[in-house]
Amino acid sequence: MDSSLPYRASGYHVEFQDRTLMTPTVVEEQLKDVYSERIDAIERLVLRGRRPRSIGYNARIGEHGPRLSDPVVRLRTAGGGWGIGWSELTQEDAQELIGRPISDLFRMPNGSTQAGFQIDLPLWDLVARLLGLPLFRLLGARGSRQVPVYDASIYIDDLELDDAHARELFTQEVRSGQAHGYHHFKVKVGRGARWMAPTAGLDRDALVVAAVREAAGEQAHVMIDANMGNTFNSACDLLLACAEADIYWFEEPFAEDAPLNQALKEFIEENGLRTLIADGEFAPPPYFFDLIEQGWIDIAQQDFHIYGLTWWRDMAARVEACAGRCAPHTWGSYIDRYPHAHFAASIANYELLEAAPAEVPGLVDDGWALVDGCLIVPETPGCGFDVDAKIFEQALLTGDAWRVTANT
């Protein structure tokens, strides 16, 4: 068994701020009680939010708009416990989970079983709350509670602008992110894949990156994301054009391909660049981990809520064994940042957390703070967020939420 996992036969303990310890015997006894709890009710609603501005294009897809939504599931147990998290669980599938013991759905040290996969994030929150632990401590607490975040909302918003106005626009977008507490920024590139002629698109990509670097400052990490909108040659050309911007990572330059990924890493090294390669968000191939193992991809980025925390824990250990890093994709979700930050605080090979400013009515995240560009993970049990009960009850009345119980 991996010695980095938080629950093992010997040597397991969790140290709290009051210096008390949970011994292996105490944990084992508490887990017995946790496993015997049964799912008594399941609730689901869609939590909706709005960003400060409309989000534009990426290399492949048109306008994303200003709105976001998160499907939120709350599990309740017969003993009064509860857990919450992102899930696309259907009402029909929820009926099948009512009355089942947690032991059918979740077992330490691995996490969710196949039967519990659809509710992976709510289950982790539930078990941590039942044990009275912050999630990152249940996961192992090998990282830092100060989790650096980056603003991922700098999209292709400039297609109708000349160069001068494009520089002004992206300077304003960086200033907006900074006003919301962000220090690091990711920039969408790949205009020449669909929206502009290839040469003009690459030139505009480089201009925008330079503007973002100037506005963000020398201490900021600036990343670029092509959404697979480059060829190998155009990716190399873009790296050279952006060399003075000191790109921290290049995300999804093109579809993963072993010879091309190897050649790109060799190009980066031959040209004295420090840029890392991040990939895995969109349809990673079966041989993806081989690319990590070979060192041709530096940072794994599979989606956080689609793959789930149970999967990511295993992936993080595999990636760490070959000196790789983790930075799961979370764009499109706001609530993902909470379990994601706990995951970040639990591993030793974490990079940066993808986020963006937004207002989400009904979200309760007391105890969380964005300080000096970092999310500070609280010591409260579970993931540390909730949904206002009034929002859920209103959604029930309008048919935008449902609740399943043993008597439904």
N, C-alpha and C positions, 0 to 999 in steps of 0.2 A: 504493500500500500504506500502511496506517495506520502512522504513525511511532511510535505507542505500542506496537506489537507487538514482542516481544522478539527476533525473528529477522528481519533485513532485509539487503539487499544491502550496505549500508555503515553504519558507525558502531556496529555491534553489539558490546557487550562486557558481560561480567559481572565485577563487582568483588567479590572475596572479602575476608575479614577479614585475610588476609595480603597484601592489596593486589595480588595477581597478577591478570592480565587474560587473558581468552580473546579472542583477536582473531578477526575474521571468517573468516580462513583456517583457523584451528584449529577453530572451530565447524563450518565446512562440511565439513572432513575428518572430524571426529568424527560428524557426522550421516550421512555416507556409510556409516561403519561401523555406526551404529545401524540405518539402514534395511535393511542387508543381513542383519541378525540375523533368524532365523526362530523362530517360536513352536514350542517343542519339547514343552511340557506345560502343561496347565491344571488347576488345582485349585479346588474350591469347597466351602465349608462355611457353615453358619449360626452366627454368633457371637451368643450370647444373654447378656442382662444383666438387671439388676433395679434399679429405682429405690427411693429411700428410703421412698416411700409410694405407695399406689395413686393413679393419676391419674383424676380424675373426669370430668364431662361438659363438652362445649362446647355452643354454642347449638343444634346440630343432632343430635349423636351422644351416646349414653349413655356409661357407664363405660369408660374406656380401660385401666384396670388398671395393675399395677406393672411388667410385663415389657416388654422390648424385644428386637428381633432384627435382625441385619444380615446379608444375604447377602454373603459375601466371596469374591472371585475372585483367585487368584494366577496370573500368567502367568510361565512360565519359557522362556528362550531356549536354543538349542543352544550358545551361547557362555557360558552360566552366569549370564546376567542374569535379574532377576526384578522384577516390579512387582505391587502389590496395591491393591485398592480395592473399593468397593461395586459389585455387579453382579448382575442377575437372570439371567445367562447360563444356558441350559439345557445339559445334557450333550450333547444332540444337536447343538445349534449349536456347542458347543465342538469337536466332532469336525471341523467344517468349517474351523476356524481353525488346526488343527495343520498345521505345515509352511509356513504362509504367512509371507512376509517382513513385517517391520514397515512397510516402505514401502507395502504394500497397505492397511494399517490406520490409518496415522498419517503426516501430513506437516506439518512446520512451514512457514509460521507458523500455519496454521489449526487443526491438531490432528487429531482422529479423522476418518477418512473415513467414508462411509456403511457400509462393510464393518466398521469398527471401533467403530461407535456403541455397541453393546451392552456393550463393555468400555472405555468412554471413560475412566473414572477409573483403572482399572488401567494403561491405556496411558500416560497422563500420568505416572504414578508410574514406570513402567518406563523411559520415555525419559529422564526426569530422572535416575534412578539410573545409567543407562548413560552419561550425560554427566557424572556426578559432581556434579550441581547440586541444591541445594534447589529444590523445585518453584516457589516464588515467584520465584526468580531466573530460571528458564527462562521464566516467564510475564511477566517484565518488571520486578518489584520497584519499582513506583511508589507503593506504600502504606507502611504502618507494620508492623513485625514485632510490635508490641503491638496485638493485635486485641481490642477490647472485646466481651464476651459478655453475654448476659442469660439469666436463668432463665425459661424458658417453661412451667414446670410448675404454674403457679397456675390451676387449672381451677375449674369449678363444683362445689364440694364441700360446699355448705352448704344444700341444699334442705330438710333436716329440722331446721335450726337456727333459733333466734330471732336477732334482730339482735345482741344482746350476745355470744352464743356464736359467731356468724359473724365478728364483729370479732376475737375471740380466736383463732379458727382461722386466719384469714389473716395475722394477726400472727405466729403460730407458723410458718406456711409461709414467710414472708419471712425469719424468723430462721434457719430451716433452710437456705435458699438462701445466706444470708450466711455461715453456718458452713462451707459448701462453697466459699466464695470468690467468690460472685456479688455484684455491686453493683447491677445493673439488673434490672427485673422486668416481665414481660408478664402481663396479667390477662385471663382469659376473661370476656366479658360476653355479653349477649343472652339472659338468663334468660327474658325475656318472649316470646321467639320460640316456645318449646315447653314449658318446664318450670314457668313461673309465669304468672299473669295479667299482661298487658302493663304496667300501671302499677306493680304490686307488683314485677315483675321489674326494671323500670328503677330503682326506688328501691333495691332490693337491689344492683344493679350499682353504683350510685353509692356506697352504703355500703361495699362491698368495696374499690372503688378508693381511697376516702378512707383506709380502714384500711391498705392496702398502702402508700400514699404516706407516711402517718405512720410506719409501721415502717421503710420503706426510707430515709427521710431526704430532705432537700431536694436533695442532690447527685445522687441517683439518677435515671435515666431510668425513667419508668413508662409503659408502653404498654398499650393495650387492643385486644382482638381479638374481634370479634363473629361471626366465621365466617358472614358474610352474614345474621345474625339480626336486623338492623334494617331498618326502612323509612327513607326520607329523614327523615321527621318525628321518629321515635324516635331516630335518630342525632343530630339536632340537639339534641333534649331531653337526651340523655345527655351531650353535650359541655358544655352549659350546667351540668348538674348536677355535672359533674366539673371545672369550670373552675378551682377552687382547687387541684386536684391537679396542674395543669400537665401534661396528657397529652402525651407526646412524639410518639407516632404512634397513629393509629386504623387498625387493620388490618381489612380486609374488612368495612366497615360494612354493605354490601349488595352484591348482584351488580353488577358494573361496568355502567354505563349513562351515556353521555356527558352528557345533560342533568342527570341526578341528581348525577354527579360534579362537574360544573361548579357546580351550585347549592350543593353542600356546601362546596367551596372558597370560594365567595363568602360563604357563611354564616360560615365560620371567620374570614375576613378582616374582615367587617363587625362581628364581635363581639370583635375584638382578641385572638383566640386564636392560639397558636403551633403548634398541632397539625399534624403532617404526615399525609398519607394514604398508607398502604402497601397494596399489593394485587398480585394475580397468582398466588397460590398455587393456587387451585381453579378449573380450567376457564376461564382467561382468554379473552375473546372475540378474534376476529381483529383487531379494531381497538384492542387493548390499548395498543400502542405510541403510537397517536394520543393517548390520554389522558395518557401521560407527556409527549409532545411539547407538548401544550396546557398542561401544568402542573397538571392536575386530579388526577393521581396523582403523588406525589413519589418513592415508593420502590418499585422492582420487587422482587417476592418469589417468582418462579417456583421450583419445587422444585429443589434443587441436584443430587441424583443422578438424578432422572427426566429433567431436561433435559440435564444433563451440563456438564462444565467447558468443553468446546469451544463449546457454545451460549452459555454464560454469558459467555465472553470477548467474543464478538461483541455480546451484549446490553449488557454493561457499557460498551463503546465507544459504542454508540448512545445509551444513557441519559445518558452523560457529556456528549455533544454538545448535549443540551438541558437541562443542569444538573440531571438526575435523579440518584438515588442507588440503591444496590444493597444488598439484605439477603435473600439467598436463603432459602427455607423449608428447614429440615432436621429438623423434628420427627419423631420415630419412629426416627431413626438416631443412634447414638453415634459411629461411626467417621467420619461425614461431616465432623465438626468439623475433622479434620486437613487434607484437601485444601481444605476450605472456608476455613480460616484462611490457607492459602497463597494462595488466590485473593484473599482480602481484602488480604493484604500486597502484592499485585501491582497493585492498581488505586488510583486517586486518589479514587474516589467511593463508598467503602464506608461503611456505617453500623454495624450491630451484628450479632453472630453469635448465632443461636438455639441454645441448648443447655439442658441440665438435668443435675443430678447423677445418677449411676448407677454401679453396680459391674458390670464386664464381665470375668469370668474368662477368662484366656488372651490378653487384649489386652496388647501390649507397646508402650508409648509413652514410653520413656525419652528424655529430652531436652526433653519438653514440660513447661510449668509454667503454672499459673494464678496470676498475680501482680497484685495490686491491681485485680482485676476484669477482667484482660486475659489472653488466651492468648498466650504468647510463642512465636513461630514459630522453630523451631530451624534451624541452618545445616547440618543433616545432609542427605545426598542424598535426593531423592524427597519423599514426603509425611511421612516420619519416623515411621511406625508399622508394626507387624508383628503376627502371630499366633503364639503359642507352638506350636512344632512338635508338642509332645505332645498339645495339644488337637486338632489336625488328625488325627493318627494315631488318637486315640481315636474321633473322629467317623467315620473310615473303618471302624473295626471295628464300629461300631454302625449303619452304613448312613446316617449323617447327613451324610456328605461323599462327594465323588467326585474321581477323578483321571483325566484323559484324556491319553494319550501317543500317539506315532506307532505304538506297538505294541499299543495297546488294542483 
